[in-house]
Amino acid sequence: MFFGSLCLGTFGLGCWQTGRYFEKVDEIQSRELELSTGPPKSLRGDVRPNVGTKIWISGAFRHSDEILVGPRGE
């Protein structure tokens, strides 16, 4: 009985992993399709791009407003 439950559990986990693998492959393919839609768009004014749209931004990092979070080795 114990050995049978191990076999069934292993079989169930294998089926679950196979399903998750194919879900991930589909997600990667859809993401690659979204990213291959062309060059990035400029983010100027009041433009609100859709999720997954490539955008182009530029600017300067403000070091005076930087906040360090978490432990750091020194």
PQR file with spaces between the fields and no chain letter, atoms N, CA, C, O and H, PARSE charges and radii, in Angstrom:
ATOM       1  N    MET     1       0.827   -1.194    0.000 -0.4000 1.5000
ATOM       2  CA   MET     1       0.000    0.000    0.000 -0.0000 2.0000
ATOM       3  C    MET     1       0.875    1.263    0.000  0.5500 1.7000
ATOM       4  O    MET     1       0.600    2.228   -0.714 -0.5500 1.4000
ATOM       5  N    PHE     2       1.919    1.230    0.809 -0.4000 1.5000
ATOM       6  CA   PHE     2       2.810    2.380    0.870 -0.0000 2.0000
ATOM       7  C    PHE     2       3.492    2.606   -0.484  0.5500 1.7000
ATOM       8  O    PHE     2       3.558    3.734   -0.974 -0.5500 1.4000
ATOM       9  H    PHE     2       2.142    0.447    1.390  0.4000 1.0000
ATOM      10  N    PHE     3       3.996    1.527   -1.079 -0.4000 1.5000
ATOM      11  CA   PHE     3       4.671    1.640   -2.367 -0.0000 2.0000
ATOM      12  C    PHE     3       3.703    2.118   -3.450  0.5500 1.7000
ATOM      13  O    PHE     3       4.083    2.907   -4.315 -0.5500 1.4000
ATOM      14  H    PHE     3       3.942    0.611   -0.681  0.4000 1.0000
ATOM      15  N    GLY     4       2.475    1.652   -3.407 -0.4000 1.5000
ATOM      16  CA   GLY     4       1.474    2.086   -4.379 -0.0000 2.0000
ATOM      17  C    GLY     4       1.164    3.564   -4.256  0.5500 1.7000
ATOM      18  O    GLY     4       0.989    4.246   -5.266 -0.5500 1.4000
ATOM      19  H    GLY     4       2.166    1.012   -2.704  0.4000 1.0000
ATOM      20  N    SER     5       1.095    4.069   -3.032 -0.4000 1.5000
ATOM      21  CA   SER     5       0.823    5.496   -2.850 -0.0000 2.0000
ATOM      22  C    SER     5       1.995    6.345   -3.352  0.5500 1.7000
ATOM      23  O    SER     5       1.787    7.431   -3.892 -0.5500 1.4000
ATOM      24  H    SER     5       1.238    3.515   -2.212  0.4000 1.0000
ATOM      25  N    LEU     6       3.241    5.847   -3.173 -0.4000 1.5000
ATOM      26  CA   LEU     6       4.389    6.571   -3.713 -0.0000 2.0000
ATOM      27  C    LEU     6       4.344    6.619   -5.235  0.5500 1.7000
ATOM      28  O    LEU     6       4.655    7.647   -5.837 -0.5500 1.4000
ATOM      29  H    LEU     6       3.411    4.965   -2.733  0.4000 1.0000
ATOM      30  N    CYS     7       3.960    5.511   -5.855 -0.4000 1.5000
ATOM      31  CA   CYS     7       3.866    5.468   -7.316 -0.0000 2.0000
ATOM      32  C    CYS     7       2.787    6.416   -7.819  0.5500 1.7000
ATOM      33  O    CYS     7       3.003    7.154   -8.781 -0.5500 1.4000
ATOM      34  H    CYS     7       3.708    4.676   -5.366  0.4000 1.0000
ATOM      35  N    LEU     8       1.630    6.397   -7.173 -0.4000 1.5000
ATOM      36  CA   LEU     8       0.546    7.292   -7.589 -0.0000 2.0000
ATOM      37  C    LEU     8       0.910    8.759   -7.378  0.5500 1.7000
ATOM      38  O    LEU     8       0.604    9.606   -8.218 -0.5500 1.4000
ATOM      39  H    LEU     8       1.455    5.798   -6.392  0.4000 1.0000
ATOM      40  N    GLY     9       1.562    9.056   -6.261 -0.4000 1.5000
ATOM      41  CA   GLY     9       1.985   10.431   -6.002 -0.0000 2.0000
ATOM      42  C    GLY     9       2.996   10.912   -7.024  0.5500 1.7000
ATOM      43  O    GLY     9       2.912   12.041   -7.508 -0.5500 1.4000
ATOM      44  H    GLY     9       1.811    8.368   -5.579  0.4000 1.0000
ATOM      45  N    THR    10       3.950   10.057   -7.350 -0.4000 1.5000
ATOM      46  CA   THR    10       4.953   10.410   -8.353 -0.0000 2.0000
ATOM      47  C    THR    10       4.319   10.596   -9.717  0.5500 1.7000
ATOM      48  O    THR    10       4.676   11.521  -10.446 -0.5500 1.4000
ATOM      49  H    THR    10       4.018    9.141   -6.956  0.4000 1.0000
ATOM      50  N    PHE    11       3.386    9.734  -10.069 -0.4000 1.5000
ATOM      51  CA   PHE    11       2.686    9.861  -11.344 -0.0000 2.0000
ATOM      52  C    PHE    11       1.900   11.175  -11.401  0.5500 1.7000
ATOM      53  O    PHE    11       1.920   11.867  -12.419 -0.5500 1.4000
ATOM      54  H    PHE    11       3.095    8.982   -9.477  0.4000 1.0000
ATOM      55  N    GLY    12       1.217   11.513  -10.321 -0.4000 1.5000
ATOM      56  CA   GLY    12       0.443   12.755  -10.275 -0.0000 2.0000
ATOM      57  C    GLY    12       1.331   13.981  -10.409  0.5500 1.7000
ATOM      58  O    GLY    12       0.987   14.919  -11.128 -0.5500 1.4000
ATOM      59  H    GLY    12       1.200   10.951   -9.494  0.4000 1.0000
ATOM      60  N    LEU    13       2.483   13.984   -9.714 -0.4000 1.5000
ATOM      61  CA   LEU    13       3.405   15.116   -9.823 -0.0000 2.0000
ATOM      62  C    LEU    13       3.992   15.214  -11.222  0.5500 1.7000
ATOM      63  O    LEU    13       4.191   16.319  -11.728 -0.5500 1.4000
ATOM      64  H    LEU    13       2.762   13.222   -9.130  0.4000 1.0000
ATOM      65  N    GLY    14       4.273   14.085  -11.854 -0.4000 1.5000
ATOM      66  CA   GLY    14       4.784   14.096  -13.216 -0.0000 2.0000
ATOM      67  C    GLY    14       3.779   14.686  -14.189  0.5500 1.7000
ATOM      68  O    GLY    14       4.145   15.463  -15.070 -0.5500 1.4000
ATOM      69  H    GLY    14       4.111   13.188  -11.443  0.4000 1.0000
ATOM      70  N    CYS    15       2.507   14.317  -14.032 -0.4000 1.5000
ATOM      71  CA   CYS    15       1.455   14.880  -14.890 -0.0000 2.0000
ATOM      72  C    CYS    15       1.326   16.382  -14.676  0.5500 1.7000
ATOM      73  O    CYS    15       1.167   17.139  -15.634 -0.5500 1.4000
ATOM      74  H    CYS    15       2.210   13.685  -13.316  0.4000 1.0000
ATOM      75  N    TRP    16       1.394   16.811  -13.423 -0.4000 1.5000
ATOM      76  CA   TRP    16       1.293   18.236  -13.112 -0.0000 2.0000
ATOM      77  C    TRP    16       2.470   19.002  -13.723  0.5500 1.7000
ATOM      78  O    TRP    16       2.279   20.074  -14.298 -0.5500 1.4000
ATOM      79  H    TRP    16       1.523   16.196  -12.645  0.4000 1.0000
ATOM      80  N    GLN    17       3.694   18.453  -13.600 -0.4000 1.5000
ATOM      81  CA   GLN    17       4.864   19.132  -14.150 -0.0000 2.0000
ATOM      82  C    GLN    17       4.798   19.213  -15.675  0.5500 1.7000
ATOM      83  O    GLN    17       5.220   20.210  -16.262 -0.5500 1.4000
ATOM      84  H    GLN    17       3.849   17.582  -13.133  0.4000 1.0000
ATOM      85  N    THR    18       4.274   18.176  -16.312 -0.4000 1.5000
ATOM      86  CA   THR    18       4.143   18.201  -17.762 -0.0000 2.0000
ATOM      87  C    THR    18       3.178   19.302  -18.187  0.5500 1.7000
ATOM      88  O    THR    18       3.448   20.028  -19.144 -0.5500 1.4000
ATOM      89  H    THR    18       3.931   17.367  -15.835  0.4000 1.0000
ATOM      90  N    GLY    19       2.063   19.429  -17.487 -0.4000 1.5000
ATOM      91  CA   GLY    19       1.107   20.497  -17.791 -0.0000 2.0000
ATOM      92  C    GLY    19       1.706   21.873  -17.595  0.5500 1.7000
ATOM      93  O    GLY    19       1.516   22.759  -18.428 -0.5500 1.4000
ATOM      94  H    GLY    19       1.844   18.840  -16.710  0.4000 1.0000
ATOM      95  N    ARG    20       2.433   22.062  -16.496 -0.4000 1.5000
ATOM      96  CA   ARG    20       3.065   23.353  -16.226 -0.0000 2.0000
ATOM      97  C    ARG    20       4.112   23.685  -17.279  0.5500 1.7000
ATOM      98  O    ARG    20       4.256   24.844  -17.667 -0.5500 1.4000
ATOM      99  H    ARG    20       2.587   21.342  -15.819  0.4000 1.0000
ATOM     100  N    TYR    21       4.848   22.673  -17.745 -0.4000 1.5000
ATOM     101  CA   TYR    21       5.861   22.897  -18.769 -0.0000 2.0000
ATOM     102  C    TYR    21       5.230   23.466  -20.033  0.5500 1.7000
ATOM     103  O    TYR    21       5.724   24.450  -20.585 -0.5500 1.4000
ATOM     104  H    TYR    21       4.732   21.731  -17.429  0.4000 1.0000
ATOM     105  N    PHE    22       4.148   22.859  -20.490 -0.4000 1.5000
ATOM     106  CA   PHE    22       3.511   23.337  -21.713 -0.0000 2.0000
ATOM     107  C    PHE    22       2.846   24.700  -21.511  0.5500 1.7000
ATOM     108  O    PHE    22       2.776   25.488  -22.454 -0.5500 1.4000
ATOM     109  H    PHE    22       3.747   22.061  -20.042  0.4000 1.0000
ATOM     110  N    GLU    23       2.355   24.995  -20.298 -0.4000 1.5000
ATOM     111  CA   GLU    23       1.837   26.334  -20.012 -0.0000 2.0000
ATOM     112  C    GLU    23       2.952   27.369  -20.129  0.5500 1.7000
ATOM     113  O    GLU    23       2.750   28.434  -20.712 -0.5500 1.4000
ATOM     114  H    GLU    23       2.411   24.355  -19.533  0.4000 1.0000
ATOM     115  N    LYS    24       4.125   27.063  -19.579 -0.4000 1.5000
ATOM     116  CA   LYS    24       5.251   27.991  -19.631 -0.0000 2.0000
ATOM     117  C    LYS    24       5.730   28.193  -21.066  0.5500 1.7000
ATOM     118  O    LYS    24       6.062   29.315  -21.447 -0.5500 1.4000
ATOM     119  H    LYS    24       4.288   26.197  -19.105  0.4000 1.0000
ATOM     120  N    VAL    25       5.773   27.132  -21.865 -0.4000 1.5000
ATOM     121  CA   VAL    25       6.187   27.260  -23.262 -0.0000 2.0000
ATOM     122  C    VAL    25       5.231   28.189  -23.997  0.5500 1.7000
ATOM     123  O    VAL    25       5.672   29.036  -24.774 -0.5500 1.4000
ATOM     124  H    VAL    25       5.503   26.221  -21.555  0.4000 1.0000
ATOM     125  N    ASP    26       3.927   28.043  -23.762 -0.4000 1.5000
ATOM     126  CA   ASP    26       2.947   28.920  -24.400 -0.0000 2.0000
ATOM     127  C    ASP    26       3.107   30.365  -23.944  0.5500 1.7000
ATOM     128  O    ASP    26       2.989   31.283  -24.757 -0.5500 1.4000
ATOM     129  H    ASP    26       3.569   27.355  -23.131  0.4000 1.0000
ATOM     130  N    GLU    27       3.376   30.585  -22.645 -0.4000 1.5000
ATOM     131  CA   GLU    27       3.574   31.939  -22.137 -0.0000 2.0000
ATOM     132  C    GLU    27       4.816   32.585  -22.756  0.5500 1.7000
ATOM     133  O    GLU    27       4.792   33.766  -23.104 -0.5500 1.4000
ATOM     134  H    GLU    27       3.472   29.840  -21.985  0.4000 1.0000
ATOM     135  N    ILE    28       5.893   31.821  -22.895 -0.4000 1.5000
ATOM     136  CA   ILE    28       7.120   32.354  -23.488 -0.0000 2.0000
ATOM     137  C    ILE    28       6.885   32.724  -24.948  0.5500 1.7000
ATOM     138  O    ILE    28       7.342   33.773  -25.401 -0.5500 1.4000
ATOM     139  H    ILE    28       5.913   30.862  -22.612  0.4000 1.0000
ATOM     140  N    GLN    29       6.179   31.875  -25.685 -0.4000 1.5000
ATOM     141  CA   GLN    29       5.899   32.177  -27.085 -0.0000 2.0000
ATOM     142  C    GLN    29       5.036   33.424  -27.226  0.5500 1.7000
ATOM     143  O    GLN    29       5.282   34.244  -28.110 -0.5500 1.4000
ATOM     144  H    GLN    29       5.808   31.022  -25.317  0.4000 1.0000
ATOM     145  N    SER    30       4.030   33.580  -26.369 -0.4000 1.5000
ATOM     146  CA   SER    30       3.180   34.774  -26.468 -0.0000 2.0000
ATOM     147  C    SER    30       3.965   36.026  -26.082  0.5500 1.7000
ATOM     148  O    SER    30       3.753   37.085  -26.672 -0.5500 1.4000
ATOM     149  H    SER    30       3.831   32.913  -25.651  0.4000 1.0000
ATOM     150  N    ARG    31       4.863   35.928  -25.106 -0.4000 1.5000
ATOM     151  CA   ARG    31       5.676   37.078  -24.707 -0.0000 2.0000
ATOM     152  C    ARG    31       6.651   37.465  -25.815  0.5500 1.7000
ATOM     153  O    ARG    31       6.845   38.651  -26.080 -0.5500 1.4000
ATOM     154  H    ARG    31       5.035   35.068  -24.626  0.4000 1.0000
ATOM     155  N    GLU    32       7.267   36.472  -26.468 -0.4000 1.5000
ATOM     156  CA   GLU    32       8.164   36.771  -27.576 -0.0000 2.0000
ATOM     157  C    GLU    32       7.402   37.433  -28.723  0.5500 1.7000
ATOM     158  O    GLU    32       7.944   38.315  -29.390 -0.5500 1.4000
ATOM     159  H    GLU    32       7.109   35.508  -26.253  0.4000 1.0000
ATOM     160  N    LEU    33       6.172   37.028  -28.961 -0.4000 1.5000
ATOM     161  CA   LEU    33       5.355   37.643  -29.997 -0.0000 2.0000
ATOM     162  C    LEU    33       5.044   39.102  -29.647  0.5500 1.7000
ATOM     163  O    LEU    33       5.085   39.975  -30.514 -0.5500 1.4000
ATOM     164  H    LEU    33       5.731   36.312  -28.420  0.4000 1.0000
ATOM     165  N    GLU    34       4.731   39.361  -28.364 -0.4000 1.5000
ATOM     166  CA   GLU    34       4.461   40.734  -27.928 -0.0000 2.0000
ATOM     167  C    GLU    34       5.694   41.615  -28.087  0.5500 1.7000
ATOM     168  O    GLU    34       5.577   42.774  -28.484 -0.5500 1.4000
ATOM     169  H    GLU    34       4.698   38.652  -27.659  0.4000 1.0000
ATOM     170  N    LEU    35       6.872   41.082  -27.784 -0.4000 1.5000
ATOM     171  CA   LEU    35       8.092   41.882  -27.845 -0.0000 2.0000
ATOM     172  C    LEU    35       8.616   42.071  -29.263  0.5500 1.7000
ATOM     173  O    LEU    35       9.446   42.948  -29.501 -0.5500 1.4000
ATOM     174  H    LEU    35       6.967   40.140  -27.461  0.4000 1.0000
ATOM     175  N    SER    36       8.147   41.268  -30.201 -0.4000 1.5000
ATOM     176  CA   SER    36       8.639   41.393  -31.571 -0.0000 2.0000
ATOM     177  C    SER    36       7.711   42.250  -32.430  0.5500 1.7000
ATOM     178  O    SER    36       7.709   42.117  -33.654 -0.5500 1.4000
ATOM     179  H    SER    36       7.472   40.556  -30.008  0.4000 1.0000
ATOM     180  N    THR    37       6.931   43.117  -31.812 -0.4000 1.5000
ATOM     181  CA   THR    37       5.956   43.916  -32.553 -0.0000 2.0000
ATOM     182  C    THR    37       6.548   45.153  -33.202  0.5500 1.7000
ATOM     183  O    THR    37       5.820   45.915  -33.838 -0.5500 1.4000
ATOM     184  H    THR    37       6.933   43.225  -30.818  0.4000 1.0000
ATOM     185  N    GLY    38       7.848   45.373  -33.059 -0.4000 1.5000
ATOM     186  CA   GLY    38       8.460   46.520  -33.714 -0.0000 2.0000
ATOM     187  C    GLY    38       9.343   47.298  -32.774  0.5500 1.7000
ATOM     188  O    GLY    38       9.613   46.868  -31.653 -0.5500 1.4000
ATOM     189  H    GLY    38       8.439   44.754  -32.542  0.4000 1.0000
ATOM     190  N    PRO    39       9.797   48.461  -33.245 -0.5600 1.5000
ATOM     191  CA   PRO    39      10.699   49.263  -32.420  0.2800 2.0000
ATOM     192  C    PRO    39       9.960   49.880  -31.230  0.5500 1.7000
ATOM     193  O    PRO    39       8.737   50.016  -31.253 -0.5500 1.4000
ATOM     194  N    PRO    40      10.716   50.251  -30.189 -0.5600 1.5000
ATOM     195  CA   PRO    40      10.080   50.870  -29.019  0.2800 2.0000
ATOM     196  C    PRO    40       9.449   52.215  -29.363  0.5500 1.7000
ATOM     197  O    PRO    40       9.931   52.932  -30.239 -0.5500 1.4000
ATOM     198  N    LYS    41       8.370   52.548  -28.667 -0.4000 1.5000
ATOM     199  CA   LYS    41       7.695   53.834  -28.851 -0.0000 2.0000
ATOM     200  C    LYS    41       8.217   54.827  -27.828  0.5500 1.7000
ATOM     201  O    LYS    41       8.618   54.448  -26.727 -0.5500 1.4000
ATOM     202  H    LYS    41       7.978   51.965  -27.955  0.4000 1.0000
ATOM     203  N    SER    42       8.210   56.090  -28.195 -0.4000 1.5000
ATOM     204  CA   SER    42       8.652   57.129  -27.282 -0.0000 2.0000
ATOM     205  C    SER    42       7.557   57.412  -26.264  0.5500 1.7000
ATOM     206  O    SER    42       6.380   57.497  -26.614 -0.5500 1.4000
ATOM     207  H    SER    42       7.884   56.398  -29.089  0.4000 1.0000
ATOM     208  N    LEU    43       7.949   57.557  -25.009 -0.4000 1.5000
ATOM     209  CA   LEU    43       6.994   57.824  -23.940 -0.0000 2.0000
ATOM     210  C    LEU    43       7.046   59.315  -23.629  0.5500 1.7000
ATOM     211  O    LEU    43       7.740   59.748  -22.709 -0.5500 1.4000
ATOM     212  H    LEU    43       8.906   57.487  -24.725  0.4000 1.0000
ATOM     213  N    ARG    44       6.307   60.084  -24.403 -0.4000 1.5000
ATOM     214  CA   ARG    44       6.262   61.534  -24.217 -0.0000 2.0000
ATOM     215  C    ARG    44       4.829   61.974  -24.013  0.5500 1.7000
ATOM     216  O    ARG    44       3.902   61.402  -24.585 -0.5500 1.4000
ATOM     217  H    ARG    44       5.743   59.733  -25.151  0.4000 1.0000
ATOM     218  N    GLY    45       4.660   62.980  -23.206 -0.4000 1.5000
ATOM     219  CA   GLY    45       3.326   63.534  -22.987 -0.0000 2.0000
ATOM     220  C    GLY    45       2.455   62.601  -22.164  0.5500 1.7000
ATOM     221  O    GLY    45       2.891   62.042  -21.158 -0.5500 1.4000
ATOM     222  H    GLY    45       5.413   63.445  -22.741  0.4000 1.0000
ATOM     223  N    ASP    46       1.235   62.446  -22.603 -0.4000 1.5000
ATOM     224  CA   ASP    46       0.247   61.673  -21.850 -0.0000 2.0000
ATOM     225  C    ASP    46      -0.044   60.335  -22.534  0.5500 1.7000
ATOM     226  O    ASP    46      -1.179   59.859  -22.507 -0.5500 1.4000
ATOM     227  H    ASP    46       0.880   62.901  -23.420  0.4000 1.0000
ATOM     228  N    VAL    47       0.967   59.733  -23.139 -0.4000 1.5000
ATOM     229  CA   VAL    47       0.799   58.451  -23.825 -0.0000 2.0000
ATOM     230  C    VAL    47       0.796   57.338  -22.788  0.5500 1.7000
ATOM     231  O    VAL    47       1.683   57.277  -21.936 -0.5500 1.4000
ATOM     232  H    VAL    47       1.890   60.120  -23.160  0.4000 1.0000
ATOM     233  N    ARG    48      -0.189   56.468  -22.856 -0.4000 1.5000
ATOM     234  CA   ARG    48      -0.270   55.327  -21.946 -0.0000 2.0000
ATOM     235  C    ARG    48      -0.209   54.045  -22.775  0.5500 1.7000
ATOM     236  O    ARG    48      -1.220   53.625  -23.338 -0.5500 1.4000
ATOM     237  H    ARG    48      -0.910   56.518  -23.547  0.4000 1.0000
ATOM     238  N    PRO    49       0.965   53.423  -22.856 -0.5600 1.5000
ATOM     239  CA   PRO    49       1.102   52.219  -23.675  0.2800 2.0000
ATOM     240  C    PRO    49       0.389   51.023  -23.051  0.5500 1.7000
ATOM     241  O    PRO    49       0.161   50.984  -21.842 -0.5500 1.4000
ATOM     242  N    ASN    50       0.049   50.068  -23.875 -0.4000 1.5000
ATOM     243  CA   ASN    50      -0.544   48.822  -23.397 -0.0000 2.0000
ATOM     244  C    ASN    50       0.505   47.999  -22.665  0.5500 1.7000
ATOM     245  O    ASN    50       1.705   48.229  -22.815 -0.5500 1.4000
ATOM     246  H    ASN    50       0.235   50.100  -24.857  0.4000 1.0000
ATOM     247  N    VAL    51       0.048   47.047  -21.881 -0.4000 1.5000
ATOM     248  CA   VAL    51       0.960   46.154  -21.179 -0.0000 2.0000
ATOM     249  C    VAL    51       1.730   45.340  -22.208  0.5500 1.7000
ATOM     250  O    VAL    51       1.136   44.798  -23.141 -0.5500 1.4000
ATOM     251  H    VAL    51      -0.927   46.860  -21.759  0.4000 1.0000
ATOM     252  N    GLY    52       3.042   45.251  -22.048 -0.4000 1.5000
ATOM     253  CA   GLY    52       3.873   44.499  -22.968 -0.0000 2.0000
ATOM     254  C    GLY    52       4.398   45.301  -24.130  0.5500 1.7000
ATOM     255  O    GLY    52       5.131   44.758  -24.957 -0.5500 1.4000
ATOM     256  H    GLY    52       3.524   45.692  -21.291  0.4000 1.0000
ATOM     257  N    THR    53       4.056   46.574  -24.230 -0.4000 1.5000
ATOM     258  CA   THR    53       4.544   47.422  -25.309 -0.0000 2.0000
ATOM     259  C    THR    53       5.940   47.926  -24.961  0.5500 1.7000
ATOM     260  O    THR    53       6.179   48.365  -23.836 -0.5500 1.4000
ATOM     261  H    THR    53       3.461   47.015  -23.558  0.4000 1.0000
ATOM     262  N    LYS    54       6.854   47.866  -25.913 -0.4000 1.5000
ATOM     263  CA   LYS    54       8.190   48.399  -25.687 -0.0000 2.0000
ATOM     264  C    LYS    54       8.119   49.918  -25.739  0.5500 1.7000
ATOM     265  O    LYS    54       7.485   50.494  -26.623 -0.5500 1.4000
ATOM     266  H    LYS    54       6.660   47.509  -26.826  0.4000 1.0000
ATOM     267  N    ILE    55       8.782   50.558  -24.777 -0.4000 1.5000
ATOM     268  CA   ILE    55       8.806   52.019  -24.742 -0.0000 2.0000
ATOM     269  C    ILE    55      10.246   52.495  -24.633  0.5500 1.7000
ATOM     270  O    ILE    55      11.123   51.751  -24.195 -0.5500 1.4000
ATOM     271  H    ILE    55       9.297   50.090  -24.059  0.4000 1.0000
ATOM     272  N    TRP    56      10.484   53.734  -25.031 -0.4000 1.5000
ATOM     273  CA   TRP    56      11.795   54.354  -24.971 -0.0000 2.0000
ATOM     274  C    TRP    56      11.700   55.535  -24.016  0.5500 1.7000
ATOM     275  O    TRP    56      10.884   56.435  -24.210 -0.5500 1.4000
ATOM     276  H    TRP    56       9.772   54.339  -25.387  0.4000 1.0000
ATOM     277  N    ILE    57      12.537   55.527  -22.984 -0.4000 1.5000
ATOM     278  CA   ILE    57      12.567   56.635  -22.047 -0.0000 2.0000
ATOM     279  C    ILE    57      14.008   57.084  -21.875  0.5500 1.7000
ATOM     280  O    ILE    57      14.941   56.315  -22.108 -0.5500 1.4000
ATOM     281  H    ILE    57      13.200   54.795  -22.826  0.4000 1.0000
ATOM     282  N    SER    58      14.181   58.319  -21.471 -0.4000 1.5000
ATOM     283  CA   SER    58      15.516   58.830  -21.189 -0.0000 2.0000
ATOM     284  C    SER    58      15.416   59.806  -20.024  0.5500 1.7000
ATOM     285  O    SER    58      14.349   60.347  -19.735 -0.5500 1.4000
ATOM     286  H    SER    58      13.423   58.943  -21.281  0.4000 1.0000
ATOM     287  N    GLY    59      16.536   60.016  -19.371 -0.4000 1.5000
ATOM     288  CA   GLY    59      16.545   60.927  -18.243 -0.0000 2.0000
ATOM     289  C    GLY    59      17.822   60.789  -17.454  0.5500 1.7000
ATOM     290  O    GLY    59      18.769   60.132  -17.887 -0.5500 1.4000
ATOM     291  H    GLY    59      17.403   59.577  -19.606  0.4000 1.0000
ATOM     292  N    ALA    60      17.842   61.409  -16.303 -0.4000 1.5000
ATOM     293  CA   ALA    60      19.014   61.365  -15.434 -0.0000 2.0000
ATOM     294  C    ALA    60      18.598   60.797  -14.087  0.5500 1.7000
ATOM     295  O    ALA    60      17.519   61.101  -13.578 -0.5500 1.4000
ATOM     296  H    ALA    60      17.073   61.943  -15.952  0.4000 1.0000
ATOM     297  N    PHE    61      19.453   59.979  -13.523 -0.4000 1.5000
ATOM     298  CA   PHE    61      19.174   59.399  -12.217 -0.0000 2.0000
ATOM     299  C    PHE    61      19.497   60.413  -11.141  0.5500 1.7000
ATOM     300  O    PHE    61      20.573   61.011  -11.148 -0.5500 1.4000
ATOM     301  H    PHE    61      20.329   59.731  -13.936  0.4000 1.0000
ATOM     302  N    ARG    62      18.568   60.610  -10.214 -0.4000 1.5000
ATOM     303  CA   ARG    62      18.761   61.574   -9.132 -0.0000 2.0000
ATOM     304  C    ARG    62      19.335   60.847   -7.911  0.5500 1.7000
ATOM     305  O    ARG    62      18.597   60.224   -7.148 -0.5500 1.4000
ATOM     306  H    ARG    62      17.694   60.124  -10.209  0.4000 1.0000
ATOM     307  N    HIS    63      20.645   60.931   -7.738 -0.4000 1.5000
ATOM     308  CA   HIS    63      21.312   60.230   -6.643 -0.0000 2.0000
ATOM     309  C    HIS    63      20.933   60.799   -5.284  0.5500 1.7000
ATOM     310  O    HIS    63      21.018   60.093   -4.280 -0.5500 1.4000
ATOM     311  H    HIS    63      21.244   61.437   -8.358  0.4000 1.0000
ATOM     312  N    SER    64      20.517   62.051   -5.231 -0.4000 1.5000
ATOM     313  CA   SER    64      20.159   62.647   -3.940 -0.0000 2.0000
ATOM     314  C    SER    64      18.870   62.051   -3.381  0.5500 1.7000
ATOM     315  O    SER    64      18.640   62.118   -2.174 -0.5500 1.4000
ATOM     316  H    SER    64      20.448   62.625   -6.047  0.4000 1.0000
ATOM     317  N    ASP    65      18.025   61.471   -4.233 -0.4000 1.5000
ATOM     318  CA   ASP    65      16.775   60.857   -3.779 -0.0000 2.0000
ATOM     319  C    ASP    65      16.886   59.335   -3.635  0.5500 1.7000
ATOM     320  O    ASP    65      15.869   58.655   -3.497 -0.5500 1.4000
ATOM     321  H    ASP    65      18.212   61.417   -5.214  0.4000 1.0000
ATOM     322  N    GLU    66      18.084   58.805   -3.664 -0.4000 1.5000
ATOM     323  CA   GLU    66      18.307   57.361   -3.610 -0.0000 2.0000
ATOM     324  C    GLU    66      18.097   56.848   -2.193  0.5500 1.7000
ATOM     325  O    GLU    66      18.513   57.479   -1.221 -0.5500 1.4000
ATOM     326  H    GLU    66      18.910   59.357   -3.776  0.4000 1.0000
ATOM     327  N    ILE    67      17.445   55.696   -2.090 -0.4000 1.5000
ATOM     328  CA   ILE    67      17.206   55.050   -0.800 -0.0000 2.0000
ATOM     329  C    ILE    67      17.771   53.634   -0.886  0.5500 1.7000
ATOM     330  O    ILE    67      17.398   52.875   -1.780 -0.5500 1.4000
ATOM     331  H    ILE    67      17.106   55.183   -2.879  0.4000 1.0000
ATOM     332  N    LEU    68      18.646   53.280    0.011 -0.4000 1.5000
ATOM     333  CA   LEU    68      19.204   51.938    0.053 -0.0000 2.0000
ATOM     334  C    LEU    68      18.423   51.102    1.055  0.5500 1.7000
ATOM     335  O    LEU    68      18.261   51.496    2.210 -0.5500 1.4000
ATOM     336  H    LEU    68      18.949   53.897    0.738  0.4000 1.0000
ATOM     337  N    VAL    69      17.948   49.963    0.616 -0.4000 1.5000
ATOM     338  CA   VAL    69      17.091   49.114    1.450 -0.0000 2.0000
ATOM     339  C    VAL    69      17.783   47.781    1.668  0.5500 1.7000
ATOM     340  O    VAL    69      18.336   47.201    0.734 -0.5500 1.4000
ATOM     341  H    VAL    69      18.080   49.642   -0.322  0.4000 1.0000
ATOM     342  N    GLY    70      17.753   47.305    2.878 -0.4000 1.5000
ATOM     343  CA   GLY    70      18.270   45.982    3.175 -0.0000 2.0000
ATOM     344  C    GLY    70      19.705   46.011    3.664  0.5500 1.7000
ATOM     345  O    GLY    70      20.386   47.033    3.573 -0.5500 1.4000
ATOM     346  H    GLY    70      17.304   47.776    3.638  0.4000 1.0000
ATOM     347  N    PRO    71      20.154   44.885    4.180 -0.5600 1.5000
ATOM     348  CA   PRO    71      21.534   44.820    4.666  0.2800 2.0000
ATOM     349  C    PRO    71      22.532   44.813    3.519  0.5500 1.7000
ATOM     350  O    PRO    71      22.305   44.198    2.477 -0.5500 1.4000
ATOM     351  N    ARG    72      23.640   45.508    3.735 -0.4000 1.5000
ATOM     352  CA   ARG    72      24.704   45.569    2.726 -0.0000 2.0000
ATOM     353  C    ARG    72      26.022   45.197    3.405  0.5500 1.7000
ATOM     354  O    ARG    72      26.316   45.657    4.509 -0.5500 1.4000
ATOM     355  H    ARG    72      23.824   46.007    4.582  0.4000 1.0000
ATOM     356  N    GLY    73      26.787   44.380    2.748 -0.4000 1.5000
ATOM     357  CA   GLY    73      28.101   44.041    3.277 -0.0000 2.0000
ATOM     358  C    GLY    73      29.107   45.132    2.983  0.5500 1.7000
ATOM     359  O    GLY    73      29.232   45.585    1.846 -0.5500 1.4000
ATOM     360  H    GLY    73      26.548   44.007    1.851  0.4000 1.0000
ATOM     361  N    GLU    74      29.813   45.546    3.995 -0.4000 1.5000
ATOM     362  CA   GLU    74      30.804   46.615    3.788 -0.0000 2.0000
ATOM     363  C    GLU    74      32.113   46.224    4.353  0.5500 1.7000
ATOM     364  O    GLU    74      33.072   46.992    4.276 -0.5500 1.4000
ATOM     365  H    GLU    74      29.712   45.178    4.919  0.4000 1.0000
